[in-house]
Amino acid sequence: MQRNMVVIGGGVVGLASALALARAGWRVRLIDTDTRRQAASWGNAGHIAIEQVEPLASWATVRSLPRRRFGAGGAVSLPAAAWRHWLPFGLRLLGAARPRSFAQGRHALSGLLGAAMPAWQRLAASLDTPDLLRDCGHIVSWGSADRAETGRRAWASADIGTARFRDATPAERLHLPGGCHAGAIRFTNTAQIADLAALDRALRNALGAAGGAILTGHATLARAGAEARVAVDGVALADVDAILVTAGVASGRLLAPLGHRVPIIAERGYHIRATDHDWPADLPPLVFEDPSMIVTRYAGCVQAASFVEFAGIDTPPDPAKWERLEAHVADLGLPLRPPFTRWMGARPTLPDYLPAIGRSARAGNVLYAFGHQHLGLTLAAVTADCVAALADGRRAAIDLTPFGLHRFEA
């Protein structure tokens, strides 16, 4: 018998999950409101970051905040006008940063990240887009010898899971754009998506080939006894057996009518892109740790991205962030020339910096997969595998207990 799944949210997690469900035999309808492709999925750094095992909800993060403030030249912004968003979130983060909670979060993330690269390799191989996934590693650079030594020691002592790194060779350092590379390390088994737009097209085409459909509109949920029903632009959808919420930062609003209280925040990032540049074609993503900026060459441009700005979904962007990025590019002497295009997108972040993946305890036909913070692209393929297992009533290969929404409802 045909099983009918509605997926709400067309970011990379939603598309990958919809594709996995369609290939598992579900009749899938994906509801997407982001027709301009402005979500974080399509403006990120393209980095498959399997080294990011340690949750950002940590005492190390808390201690670093004073020197990392945007007003002090850093990359973290807590806009005064958005205090109603970031203050409650920050108090919950402090609880999640306690040593025991941090250790539990690290253990949980390590399971997902350990499976992330194999999952991406399988997904990329199944898409008709050669060279979409580049197993090229990435480079981390510092501008002074002291900072390089401190940074390298920090990475050497960090839990980086299955990732590996080595010192960059002199030849590799000479190849780096800009003149400020007193030290650098090269991760050797991380990866990059070569073209985010091509990824979007490939996932959509594969979903269509698997029998899935994409609808444009605004989805809402309502309780219907022990289950939920879904409407699009106010019109109820028929023939719905199950619903998957993958709506990023909007997922909290979406799930509220079912009784879920989700402490999600819009953790906004900014980027600028240049089409006029002399960036080396074979260079992997390059992280400048001093200004907390990552530069990625894509198929048609070079992108510089940075900032962690805690605000609401509808808070207007701050032009000072783009101006700071342009200043970093100029100060580092990077071969990127204006005019730059500007983008801001909201990472969906929960206060313990773990995603939410599971089945609703309030509506039995609702699954969810959102809140992947900086790791949405990294964890999209493995999350899709987990969602397909959940939908079929199978046990996922990874223990999903730590990712349930029950952790916020005790």
SERO-4910 file (N, C-alpha, C, O; in steps of 0.05 Angstrom, whole numbers):
BEGIN
 pado doro    nc1    nc2    nc3   cac1   cac2   cac3    cc1    cc2    cc3    oc1    oc2    oc3
  Met    A     17    -24      0      0      0      0     18     25      0     38     26     14
  Gln    A     10     45    -16     25     70    -18     25     85      9      3     89     21
  Arg    A     49     94     18     50    110     42     57    138     34     74    143     17
  Asn    A     43    158     47     44    185     39     58    202     60     49    203     83
  Met    A     79    216     52     95    232     70     95    261     60    100    266     36
  Val    A     90    280     78     93    308     71    118    318     86    120    315    110
  Val    A    137    330     72    161    341     83    158    372     82    154    383     61
  Ile    A    161    385    105    159    414    106    186    426    109    199    424    130
  Gly    A    196    439     88    222    452     88    240    441     66    246    418     65
  Gly    A    249    460     49    265    451     26    294    459     27    306    463      6
  Gly    A    306    460     51    334    463     54    348    437     48    336    418     39
  Val    A    374    436     53    389    413     45    381    388     62    381    366     52
  Val    A    374    392     88    365    370    104    338    360     94    334    336     92
  Gly    A    320    379     88    294    371     78    295    357     51    282    336     48
  Leu    A    311    367     33    313    354      6    326    327      8    317    307     -4
  Ala    A    348    325     24    362    299     26    343    278     40    343    255     32
  Ser    A    328    287     60    310    269     74    287    261     56    279    238     55
  Ala    A    276    280     41    254    274     22    263    254      2    248    235     -5
  Leu    A    288    257     -8    298    238    -28    302    210    -16    294    190    -28
  Ala    A    313    208      8    316    182     21    289    169     26    287    145     22
  Leu    A    268    184     33    242    173     38    230    163     11    218    142     10
  Ala    A    232    179    -10    222    172    -36    235    146    -46    222    128    -57
  Arg    A    261    144    -42    275    120    -50    268     96    -33    272     73    -42
  Ala    A    258    101     -9    249     79      8    220     71      3    210     53     17
  Gly    A    207     83    -16    180     75    -24    158     93    -15    135     87    -21
  Trp    A    164    115     -2    143    134      6    135    152    -18    152    158    -35
  Arg    A    110    159    -19    101    180    -37    105    206    -23     92    212     -3
  Val    A    124    223    -33    133    246    -19    123    272    -33    126    275    -57
  Arg    A    112    290    -17    107    317    -25    123    336     -7    119    335     17
  Leu    A    140    352    -19    157    370     -3    145    398     -6    140    408    -28
  Ile    A    140    412     17    129    439     17    152    458     22    166    456     42
  Asp    A    155    478      5    178    496      7    168    525      3    153    531    -15
  Thr    A    177    543     21    170    571     19    194    588      9    190    611      1
  Asp    A    217    576      8    242    591      3    247    591    -27    267    580    -36
  Thr    A    230    604    -42    233    604    -72    258    619    -81    268    614   -103
  Arg    A    268    637    -65    292    653    -72    318    639    -63    340    650    -67
  Arg    A    316    616    -49    339    601    -40    357    618    -22    381    620    -27
  Gln    A    345    630     -2    359    648     16    366    634     43    380    646     59
  Ala    A    358    610     47    363    596     72    393    590     76    408    592     56
  Ala    A    400    584    100    428    578    106    440    556     89    464    555     84
  Ser    A    423    537     81    432    515     64    446    524     39    464    511     29
  Trp    A    437    547     28    447    556      2    466    580      4    473    592    -17
  Gly    A    475    587     28    494    608     31    518    601     49    533    619     57
  Asn    A    520    576     56    541    568     75    568    565     61    571    571     38
  Ala    A    588    556     77    615    555     67    621    530     51    644    526     41
  Gly    A    602    512     48    606    488     31    624    467     44    632    448     31
  His    A    630    470     69    650    453     83    636    430     97    618    434    113
  Ile    A    644    406     91    635    382    106    652    379    130    674    368    129
  Ala    A    642    390    153    659    395    176    658    373    197    648    376    219
  Ile    A    669    350    189    668    327    208    686    330    232    686    314    250
  Glu    A    702    352    232    720    357    255    706    371    278    718    374    299
  Gln    A    682    381    273    669    398    293    653    381    314    629    384    317
  Val    A    667    363    327    655    344    346    647    357    372    626    350    384
  Glu    A    662    377    381    656    389    407    635    410    404    638    430    390
  Pro    A    612    406    418    590    426    416    599    454    424    616    457    442
  Leu    A    588    474    411    595    502    417    582    510    444    589    532    454
  Ala    A    564    494    455    554    499    481    574    488    501    572    466    511
  Ser    A    594    505    508    617    496    525    626    520    541    621    543    534
  Trp    A    641    514    563    653    535    579    674    550    563    679    574    567
  Ala    A    688    536    545    708    549    528    694    571    512    705    593    509
  Thr    A    671    565    500    656    585    485    648    609    503    651    632    495
  Val    A    637    602    526    628    623    545    651    641    553    648    666    553
  Arg    A    674    629    560    697    645    568    708    663    546    719    684    551
  Ser    A    705    654    521    716    669    498    698    692    489    707    709    474
  Leu    A    673    694    499    655    714    488    664    743    491    661    758    472
  Pro    A    675    751    514    684    779    516    703    788    494    699    809    483
  Arg    A    722    771    487    742    779    466    731    774    438    743    784    419
  Arg    A    709    759    436    699    753    409    675    770    402    663    766    381
  Arg    A    668    790    419    646    807    413    650    823    387    673    831    381
  Phe    A    629    828    372    631    843    348    642    871    354    658    882    338
  Gly    A    633    883    376    642    910    383    671    911    390    683    933    389
  Ala    A    683    888    397    712    887    403    728    876    379    751    870    382
  Gly    A    715    875    355    729    866    331    725    837    325    736    826    306
  Gly    A    709    823    342    705    794    338    681    788    320    669    805    307
  Ala    A    674    762    321    653    752    302    627    746    315    608    737    302
  Val    A    624    751    341    599    744    356    583    769    361    594    789    372
  Ser    A    558    769    353    541    793    356    516    786    372    502    768    365
  Leu    A    511    802    393    487    800    409    473    827    407    476    844    425
  Pro    A    457    832    386    445    859    382    427    866    406    411    850    415
  Ala    A    430    890    416    414    899    439    384    897    433    369    890    451
  Ala    A    376    903    409    347    902    402    336    874    402    312    870    403
  Ala    A    353    854    401    344    826    400    348    811    426    348    786    427
  Trp    A    351    826    448    357    813    474    335    793    482    341    774    496
  Arg    A    311    797    474    289    778    482    293    751    469    282    731    478
  His    A    309    750    447    315    725    434    340    712    447    339    688    454
  Trp    A    361    728    449    386    715    457    390    711    487    406    694    495
  Leu    A    376    727    504    380    723    532    369    696    542    384    682    556
  Pro    A    344    689    536    335    662    545    351    640    532    356    619    545
  Phe    A    358    643    507    375    623    494    402    621    509    411    598    514
  Gly    A    414    643    516    440    643    529    439    629    556    457    615    564
  Leu    A    417    633    571    414    620    597    413    590    594    424    575    610
  Arg    A    398    581    573    397    552    568    424    541    559    432    519    567
  Leu    A    439    557    544    465    549    535    484    545    559    500    526    559
  Leu    A    482    562    579    499    559    602    494    532    616    512    519    625
  Gly    A    468    524    617    463    498    628    474    475    611    485    456    622
  Ala    A    472    478    585    483    457    567    514    456    568    526    436    560
  Ala    A    526    478    576    555    480    577    568    467    601    592    464    603
  Arg    A    552    458    620    563    445    644    578    420    635    570    407    616
  Pro    A    600    414    648    618    392    639    603    366    632    609    354    611
  Arg    A    585    357    649    571    332    643    554    334    618    554    316    601
  Ser    A    539    356    616    522    360    592    539    363    567    532    352    546
  Phe    A    561    377    569    579    380    546    590    353    537    591    347    513
  Ala    A    598    336    556    609    310    549    588    293    536    594    278    517
  Gln    A    563    294    545    542    279    533    536    289    504    532    273    486
  Gly    A    537    315    501    533    327    474    555    319    455    550    313    432
  Arg    A    579    320    465    602    312    448    600    283    439    604    276    416
  His    A    592    266    458    589    237    451    567    234    430    570    218    411
  Ala    A    545    248    434    523    246    414    531    256    387    525    243    367
  Leu    A    544    279    386    552    290    360    573    272    346    573    270    321
  Ser    A    590    259    362    611    242    350    599    220    334    610    212    313
  Gly    A    576    209    343    563    188    328    553    197    301    557    184    281
  Leu    A    540    220    300    530    231    275    553    239    256    553    232    233
  Leu    A    573    252    267    595    262    250    612    239    240    623    241    218
  Gly    A    615    218    256    630    195    247    618    182    223    632    169    207
  Ala    A    591    184    220    578    172    197    572    192    175    562    184    154
  Ala    A    579    217    179    572    238    160    586    235    133    573    237    112
  Met    A    612    230    133    626    229    107    618    205     91    613    208     67
  Pro    A    617    180    103    607    158     86    579    163     75    573    155     53
  Ala    A    561    175     91    534    181     82    535    200     58    520    196     39
  Trp    A    552    221     60    554    240     37    566    226     13    557    232    -10
  Gln    A    585    209     17    597    195     -7    576    178    -21    576    177    -45
  Arg    A    559    165     -5    538    149    -18    517    166    -32    509    161    -55
  Leu    A    509    188    -19    490    206    -31    501    219    -56    487    219    -77
  Ala    A    525    229    -55    537    243    -78    540    223   -102    535    231   -125
  Ala    A    547    198    -96    551    179   -117    524    172   -131    523    164   -154
  Ser    A    502    176   -117    476    170   -128    464    192   -144    443    189   -157
  Leu    A    476    216   -144    466    239   -158    481    242   -185    505    236   -187
  Asp    A    467    251   -205    478    253   -232    493    280   -234    487    296   -251
  Thr    A    513    284   -216    528    309   -216    557    303   -209    564    303   -186
  Pro    A    573    297   -229    601    289   -223    616    312   -209    611    336   -213
  Asp    A    634    304   -191    652    323   -176    637    342   -158    647    363   -151
  Leu    A    612    335   -151    597    352   -132    611    352   -104    612    373    -92
  Leu    A    620    329    -95    633    326    -70    663    325    -75    673    306    -88
  Arg    A    678    344    -64    707    345    -67    720    336    -41    718    350    -21
  Asp    A    734    313    -42    748    303    -19    775    316    -17    796    304    -21
  Cys    A    775    343    -11    799    359    -14    810    369     13    830    383     13
  Gly    A    796    363     35    805    374     60    799    403     63    783    414     47
  His    A    811    416     82    810    445     85    834    455    100    848    439    112
  Ile    A    839    481     99    863    492    111    856    513    132    837    528    128
  Val    A    870    513    154    866    533    176    892    549    178    914    537    180
  Ser    A    890    575    178    913    592    177    913    613    199    891    622    208
  Trp    A    937    622    208    940    643    228    960    664    218    977    658    202
  Gly    A    956    688    228    973    710    218    998    715    234   1015    731    224
  Ser    A   1002    703    257   1027    706    272   1036    679    282   1020    661    285
  Ala    A   1062    678    288   1074    653    297   1062    644    324   1056    621    328
  Asp    A   1058    664    342   1047    657    368   1018    646    365   1011    627    378
  Arg    A   1002    660    349    975    651    345    974    624    332    957    607    338
  Ala    A    993    619    313    994    593    300   1000    571    319    988    549    318
  Glu    A   1019    576    337   1027    555    356   1004    549    375    998    526    382
  Thr    A    991    571    385    968    567    403    946    553    389    933    534    400
  Gly    A    940    560    365    918    548    350    923    519    343    905    502    345
  Arg    A    948    513    336    954    485    329    952    467    354    941    445    353
  Arg    A    961    478    377    959    462    402    929    458    409    922    436    418
  Ala    A    913    478    404    884    475    410    872    453    393    856    437    403
  Trp    A    878    453    367    867    432    350    878    405    358    864    385    356
  Ala    A    903    404    365    915    378    373    902    366    397    901    342    400
  Ser    A    892    383    415    880    373    440    850    370    438    837    359    456
  Ala    A    838    379    415    809    378    412    800    351    402    816    336    390
  Asp    A    775    344    408    763    320    397    754    326    369    735    341    365
  Ile    A    768    315    349    760    320    321    750    295    308    748    293    283
  Gly    A    743    275    324    730    251    313    747    237    293    771    230    298
  Thr    A    736    231    270    750    217    249    768    235    231    781    225    213
  Ala    A    767    261    236    783    280    220    813    277    227    820    268    248
  Arg    A    829    285    208    858    285    212    870    310    200    860    321    181
  Phe    A    893    320    212    906    343    201    936    340    204    946    324    220
  Arg    A    950    356    189    980    357    190    988    386    186    971    403    178
  Asp    A   1013    392    191   1023    419    185   1023    423    155   1030    406    139
  Ala    A   1015    447    146   1017    454    118   1046    455    110   1063    465    126
  Thr    A   1053    446     87   1080    447     77   1087    476     69   1069    492     64
  Pro    A   1113    483     68   1121    509     58   1109    516     31   1100    538     26
  Ala    A   1108    496     13   1097    501    -14   1067    507    -12   1058    524    -27
  Glu    A   1053    493      5   1025    498      9   1020    526     20   1001    540     11
  Arg    A   1036    534     39   1033    561     50   1039    583     30   1025    603     30
  Leu    A   1058    578     13   1064    598     -8   1041    601    -28   1038    622    -40
  His    A   1026    579    -31   1004    579    -50    979    593    -39    960    598    -54
  Leu    A    979    599    -13    955    611     -1    953    641     -9    973    655     -8
  Pro    A    929    650    -16    925    678    -23    929    696      2    924    686     25
  Gly    A    936    721     -2    941    739     20    970    735     31    982    714     25
  Gly    A    979    755     45   1007    753     54   1011    748     83   1032    755     94
  Cys    A    991    737     97    991    736    126    987    708    136    967    702    148
  His    A   1006    690    130   1003    661    137   1028    653    152   1046    640    141
  Ala    A   1030    660    178   1053    653    194   1053    623    201   1073    612    208
  Gly    A   1029    611    199   1027    583    205   1001    573    194    981    588    192
  Ala    A   1000    547    187    975    535    176    976    505    180    997    493    180
  Ile    A    952    494    183    949    465    183    929    457    161    912    473    153
  Arg    A    932    432    152    915    423    130    901    398    140    913    377    146
  Phe    A    874    399    141    858    375    146    857    359    120    854    370     98
  Thr    A    861    333    122    865    317     99    841    300     91    841    288     69
  Asn    A    821    297    108    798    279    101    771    292    105    751    278    108
  Thr    A    770    319    106    745    333    105    738    338     76    753    330     58
  Ala    A    716    351     70    708    353     42    693    380     38    689    395     56
  Gln    A    686    384     13    673    409      4    651    402    -17    656    385    -34
  Ile    A    629    415    -15    610    415    -38    619    436    -58    622    460    -50
  Ala    A    623    428    -82    636    446   -102    617    468   -111    626    489   -120
  Asp    A    591    464   -109    572    483   -120    545    479   -106    532    458   -111
  Leu    A    537    497    -88    512    494    -73    488    495    -91    469    480    -87
  Ala    A    488    511   -112    466    512   -130    463    486   -146    441    476   -150
  Ala    A    486    474   -153    485    448   -167    474    426   -148    460    408   -157
  Leu    A    481    428   -122    471    409   -103    440    412   -101    426    391   -101
  Asp    A    431    436    -99    402    440    -98    388    428   -122    368    413   -119
  Arg    A    398    434   -146    386    423   -170    387    392   -171    368    379   -178
  Ala    A    410    381   -163    414    352   -164    394    338   -145    383    318   -152
  Leu    A    391    349   -121    372    337   -102    343    339   -112    328    320   -110
  Arg    A    336    362   -123    309    365   -133    304    347   -157    282    335   -159
  Asn    A    323    345   -175    320    327   -198    318    298   -189    301    283   -200
  Ala    A    334    290   -170    333    262   -161    307    257   -146    296    235   -149
  Leu    A    297    276   -131    271    272   -118    249    269   -139    232    251   -136
  Gly    A    249    285   -160    229    282   -181    231    255   -194    211    242   -200
  Ala    A    256    246   -199    260    220   -212    250    197   -195    242    176   -205
  Ala    A    251    201   -168    242    180   -149    212    182   -144    201    167   -128
  Gly    A    198    200   -158    169    202   -156    159    223   -137    135    226   -132
  Gly    A    177    239   -125    170    260   -107    160    285   -121    166    289   -144
  Ala    A    145    302   -106    136    327   -118    143    350    -99    144    346    -74
  Ile    A    147    373   -109    153    397    -94    131    417    -98    125    425   -120
  Leu    A    119    426    -75     98    446    -76    108    471    -63    124    470    -44
  Thr    A     99    494    -73    106    520    -61     83    530    -45     60    531    -54
  Gly    A     89    539    -21     68    550     -4     76    550     25     98    541     32
  His    A     58    561     42     64    563     70     49    541     85     24    540     84
  Ala    A     63    524     99     51    501    113     45    508    142     60    523    154
  Thr    A     24    497    152     17    499    180      8    472    190     -2    455    175
  Leu    A     11    468    216      3    443    229    -19    449    250    -20    470    261
  Ala    A    -36    429    253    -57    430    274    -61    403    285    -57    382    272
  Arg    A    -69    402    311    -74    376    323   -100    364    312   -119    378    306
  Ala    A   -100    337    310   -124    322    302   -124    297    319   -116    276    309
  Gly    A   -133    299    344   -132    277    362   -103    271    370    -89    289    379
  Ala    A    -94    247    366    -67    239    373    -47    244    350    -24    237    353
  Glu    A    -57    255    328    -40    260    305    -41    290    298    -54    306    312
  Ala    A    -29    296    275    -29    324    265    -39    323    236    -36    304    222
  Arg    A    -51    346    228    -58    349    200    -43    374    190    -35    391    206
  Val    A    -39    375    164    -23    396    152    -40    410    131    -55    398    116
  Ala    A    -36    437    130    -49    453    109    -28    469     95     -8    476    107
  Val    A    -33    475     70    -15    493     54    -31    516     45    -51    514     30
  Asp    A    -22    540     53    -37    565     47    -66    562     55    -84    572     42
  Gly    A    -70    550     79    -97    548     90   -114    525     79   -137    521     89
  Val    A   -104    510     60   -120    487     49   -108    461     59    -85    455     55
  Ala    A   -125    445     72   -116    420     84   -107    401     62   -121    398     41
  Leu    A    -85    387     66    -76    366     47    -90    340     54    -93    332     78
  Ala    A    -98    325     34   -110    299     37    -88    277     34    -66    282     25
  Asp    A    -95    253     43    -78    230     40    -50    235     52    -30    232     38
  Val    A    -50    241     77    -25    246     92    -23    225    114    -38    225    133
  Asp    A     -3    207    111      2    187    132     22    197    152     21    190    176
  Ala    A     42    212    143     63    222    161     73    249    152     70    256    128
  Ile    A     84    264    171     94    291    165    122    293    176    128    284    199
  Leu    A    140    304    161    168    309    170    173    339    170    170    352    150
  Val    A    180    350    193    186    378    196    216    382    194    232    374    211
  Thr    A    224    396    172    252    403    167    254    432    159    267    439    140
  Ala    A    240    449    175    237    477    167    257    496    179    252    520    180
  Gly    A    280    485    188    301    502    198    292    519    222    278    508    240
  Val    A    299    544    222    293    561    245    263    566    248    254    574    270
  Ala    A    247    561    227    218    564    229    205    540    242    180    540    246
  Ser    A    220    519    248    208    494    258    195    498    285    175    485    291
  Gly    A    206    516    302    194    521    328    165    531    325    147    521    339
  Arg    A    162    551    308    135    562    304    116    541    293     93    540    300
  Leu    A    127    525    275    110    505    262    100    484    281     77    475    279
  Leu    A    117    476    300    110    455    319     94    465    343     83    449    359
  Ala    A     93    491    347     80    502    371     51    494    374     42    488    396
  Pro    A     35    493    352      7    485    355      3    456    365    -18    449    375
  Leu    A     24    440    363     23    413    373     30    411    402     28    389    414
  Gly    A     39    433    414     46    433    442     76    432    448     84    431    471
  His    A     92    432    427    121    433    430    131    461    435    122    480    422
  Arg    A    148    465    455    161    490    460    191    487    453    206    475    469
  Val    A    199    497    431    225    492    420    242    517    423    236    538    411
  Pro    A    264    517    439    280    541    444    301    545    422    325    546    427
  Ile    A    291    549    398    309    552    375    313    582    370    296    599    375
  Ile    A    337    589    360    344    616    354    355    618    326    366    599    315
  Ala    A    352    642    314    364    648    288    392    657    293    397    680    301
  Glu    A    411    639    288    440    646    291    450    653    263    457    636    247
  Arg    A    450    679    258    454    688    231    483    690    223    500    698    238
  Gly    A    489    682    198    515    685    186    513    703    162    492    707    150
  Tyr    A    536    715    155    537    734    132    558    725    113    579    714    121
  His    A    554    730     87    575    726     68    575    748     47    555    761     42
  Ile    A    598    750     33    600    766      9    612    748    -13    628    730     -7
  Arg    A    604    753    -37    614    737    -60    625    755    -81    615    776    -87
  Ala    A    647    745    -94    660    760   -116    662    742   -140    670    719   -138
  Thr    A    654    752   -163    659    737   -188    684    746   -202    694    732   -220
  Asp    A    695    769   -194    720    779   -205    742    773   -185    743    786   -164
  His    A    759    754   -191    779    745   -171    802    730   -184    800    723   -208
  Asp    A    823    725   -169    845    708   -178    850    686   -158    873    679   -152
  Trp    A    829    675   -147    832    654   -127    841    628   -140    829    620   -160
  Pro    A    860    613   -129    869    588   -141    847    568   -144    831    564   -125
  Ala    A    845    555   -167    823    537   -172    824    512   -155    803    500   -150
  Asp    A    848    503   -147    850    478   -133    851    481   -102    857    462    -88
  Leu    A    847    506    -92    849    510    -64    824    501    -49    802    509    -57
  Pro    A    827    485    -28    803    478    -12    794    501      5    808    522      6
  Pro    A    772    499     19    763    520     37    786    529     56    800    512     67
  Leu    A    789    555     59    811    566     75    800    582     98    785    602     94
  Val    A    806    574    122    797    587    146    819    606    156    841    598    161
  Phe    A    812    632    159    829    651    172    820    653    201    800    666    207
  Glu    A    834    640    219    824    638    247    825    665    261    808    670    278
  Asp    A    844    682    255    846    708    269    820    725    266    809    734    286
  Pro    A    810    729    241    785    744    238    760    726    238    738    736    233
  Ser    A    764    700    243    741    681    243    726    682    216    702    687    215
  Met    A    741    678    194    729    679    168    737    655    151    760    646    153
  Ile    A    719    644    136    725    622    118    720    631     89    699    643     83
  Val    A    738    625     71    736    632     43    735    607     27    752    589     30
  Thr    A    715    605      9    710    582     -7    708    589    -36    694    609    -43
  Arg    A    721    574    -54    717    578    -82    695    559    -92    697    535    -88
  Tyr    A    674    571   -103    653    555   -116    656    556   -146    675    568   -156
  Ala    A    637    544   -160    640    542   -189    640    569   -203    655    573   -222
  Gly    A    624    588   -193    623    614   -206    632    638   -190    628    661   -199
  Cys    A    643    634   -166    650    656   -149    668    647   -127    673    623   -124
  Val    A    678    667   -112    692    661    -87    676    675    -65    667    698    -67
  Gln    A    673    661    -43    656    670    -21    672    673      5    688    655     12
  Ala    A    669    695     19    680    700     46    657    701     65    639    717     62
  Ala    A    658    685     86    635    683    105    645    685    134    668    677    140
  Ser    A    628    695    151    635    698    179    610    705    195    588    708    185
  Phe    A    614    709    221    596    720    241    576    700    252    565    682    238
  Val    A    571    704    277    551    690    293    534    711    306    542    723    326
  Glu    A    510    716    295    493    738    305    467    725    315    452    713    299
  Phe    A    462    729    341    439    716    353    415    736    352    417    758    364
  Ala    A    394    729    339    372    747    335    346    732    329    346    707    332
  Gly    A    325    746    322    300    733    314    299    728    285    316    737    269
  Ile    A    279    712    276    277    704    248    274    729    231    285    730    209
  Asp    A    259    749    240    252    772    224    269    797    229    263    818    218
  Thr    A    290    794    245    307    817    250    322    826    225    333    809    211
  Pro    A    321    851    217    335    860    193    365    855    194    376    855    216
  Pro    A    378    850    171    407    846    171    422    871    179    411    894    176
  Asp    A    446    868    188    463    890    197    484    895    176    503    879    173
  Pro    A    483    917    161    503    923    140    531    924    150    550    920    135
  Ala    A    535    930    176    562    932    187    576    905    185    601    904    183
  Lys    A    561    883    185    574    857    182    586    853    154    609    844    152
  Trp    A    572    861    134    583    860    107    607    879    104    627    872     91
  Glu    A    605    902    115    627    921    113    652    910    127    674    914    117
  Arg    A    648    896    150    671    884    164    683    862    146    708    860    145
  Leu    A    667    846    133    677    825    116    694    838     93    716    828     87
  Glu    A    684    859     81    698    872     59    725    883     70    745    883     55
  Ala    A    724    893     94    749    903    106    769    881    111    793    884    106
  His    A    760    858    120    778    835    124    791    827     97    815    822     96
  Val    A    775    826     76    786    819     50    807    838     42    828    830     31
  Ala    A    802    864     46    822    884     38    847    883     56    869    884     46
  Asp    A    843    880     82    866    879    101    884    855     96    908    857    100
  Leu    A    872    833     88    888    809     84    900    808     56    916    790     49
  Gly    A    893    827     39    903    828     12    893    805     -6    908    796    -23
  Leu    A    869    797     -1    858    774    -17    851    783    -45    841    806    -49
  Pro    A    855    766    -65    851    773    -93    821    772   -101    814    757   -120
  Leu    A    804    786    -86    776    788    -92    769    817    -98    778    835    -82
  Arg    A    755    823   -119    749    850   -127    719    856   -127    704    839   -136
  Pro    A    711    880   -118    683    887   -120    674    890   -149    690    893   -167
  Pro    A    648    890   -153    626    891   -133    621    864   -120    624    843   -133
  Phe    A    615    864    -94    608    840    -80    578    838    -77    564    857    -74
  Thr    A    568    813    -79    540    808    -72    539    801    -43    558    789    -32
  Arg    A    518    808    -30    515    805     -1    492    786      6    471    786     -7
  Trp    A    496    770     27    476    751     36    477    749     66    498    751     78
  Met    A    453    744     78    451    737    106    431    714    109    410    715     97
  Gly    A    439    694    124    421    671    129    421    662    158    441    667    172
  Ala    A    399    649    166    396    642    194    401    612    199    386    595    189
  Arg    A    422    606    213    427    579    221    406    572    243    403    587    262
  Pro    A    393    548    241    374    540    262    389    527    285    399    505    283
  Thr    A    390    541    308    408    532    330    392    528    356    376    545    363
  Leu    A    396    505    368    385    499    394    407    503    416    430    501    409
  Pro    A    399    509    441    419    518    460    440    498    468    461    506    478
  Asp    A    436    472    463    457    453    469    474    446    444    492    430    445
  Tyr    A    468    460    422    482    456    396    481    427    386    500    417    374
  Leu    A    459    414    392    453    388    380    428    391    363    411    408    369
  Pro    A    426    376    341    402    378    325    379    364    339    382    350    359
  Ala    A    355    369    329    331    355    337    323    335    316    316    343    293
  Ile    A    325    309    322    318    288    303    302    267    318    311    256    338
  Gly    A    277    262    309    261    242    324    232    242    315    225    253    294
  Arg    A    216    230    332    187    228    327    173    243    350    181    241    373
  Ser    A    153    259    343    139    275    363    124    257    383    112    237    375
  Ala    A    127    264    408    111    250    429     83    262    432     67    251    447
  Arg    A     77    283    417     51    296    419     33    291    395      9    295    396
  Ala    A     45    283    373     30    276    349     45    253    335     67    257    324
  Gly    A     34    229    337     49    205    329     56    203    300     74    188    293
  Asn    A     44    219    283     50    218    254     70    239    246     75    243    222
  Val    A     82    253    266    101    275    259    129    267    267    135    259    289
  Leu    A    147    269    247    176    266    251    188    294    249    176    313    238
  Tyr    A    213    297    259    226    323    256    256    319    253    268    300    263
  Ala    A    268    338    239    297    338    234    305    367    228    303    376    206
  Phe    A    314    381    249    322    410    245    341    417    268    347    401    285
  Gly    A    350    442    268    367    452    289    396    443    286    409    438    307
  His    A    406    441    262    433    430    258    455    451    260    478    446    254
  Gln    A    448    476    268    466    498    273    487    500    250    479    503    227
  His    A    513    499    256    533    503    235    537    477    218    552    477    199
  Leu    A    523    456    225    528    430    213    506    419    195    504    395    190
  Gly    A    489    437    185    467    428    169    476    414    144    466    392    137
  Leu    A    494    426    129    505    413    105    520    388    112    516    367    100
  Thr    A    537    389    133    553    366    141    536    342    147    542    320    139
  Leu    A    514    347    162    498    325    172    473    318    155    457    302    164
  Ala    A    470    331    132    446    327    117    442    298    108    421    287    110
  Ala    A    463    286     98    461    259     87    456    238    109    439    220    105
  Val    A    471    240    131    467    220    152    440    225    166    427    206    175
  Thr    A    431    250    168    404    255    179    383    242    161    364    231    172
  Ala    A    386    244    135    367    232    117    365    202    121    343    191    121
  Asp    A    388    189    126    388    160    131    372    154    157    357    135    158
  Cys    A    377    171    178    363    167    203    333    171    200    317    156    211
  Val    A    325    191    185    297    197    181    283    174    167    261    166    174
  Ala    A    296    163    146    284    141    131    280    117    150    260    103    147
  Ala    A    299    112    168    296     90    186    272     95    206    256     77    211
  Leu    A    271    119    216    249    127    234    222    123    221    203    112    232
  Ala    A    220    133    196    194    131    182    185    103    177    161     97    177
  Asp    A    204     85    173    198     57    168    195     40    193    190     16    192
  Gly    A    199     54    216    197     39    242    221     22    248    219      4    265
  Arg    A    243     28    234    268     13    240    285     29    260    282     53    263
  Arg    A    303     16    273    322     29    290    344     42    273    356     28    257
  Ala    A    349     67    276    370     81    261    397     69    270    400     59    292
  Ala    A    417     71    252    444     61    258    457     77    280    476     68    292
  Ile    A    447    101    285    457    118    306    436    122    328    412    124    321
  Asp    A    444    122    353    425    126    375    415    155    373    430    174    376
  Leu    A    389    158    369    377    184    366    365    195    392    354    217    392
  Thr    A    367    180    413    356    189    439    365    217    447    349    234    455
  Pro    A    391    224    445    400    250    453    389    273    437    391    296    445
  Phe    A    377    267    414    368    288    396    337    293    397    327    309    382
  Gly    A    324    279    416    295    282    418    287    309    431    302    320    447
  Leu    A    264    319    423    254    344    435    247    342    464    243    362    478
  His    A    245    317    474    239    314    502    259    327    520    254    333    543
  Arg    A    284    331    510    305    343    527    298    372    535    310    383    554
  Phe    A    280    385    520    272    412    527    246    414    541    237    436    548
  Glu    A    233    391    546    206    391    557    204    378    584    182    372    593
  Ala    A    227    374    597    226    361    624    215    381    645    213    374    668
***
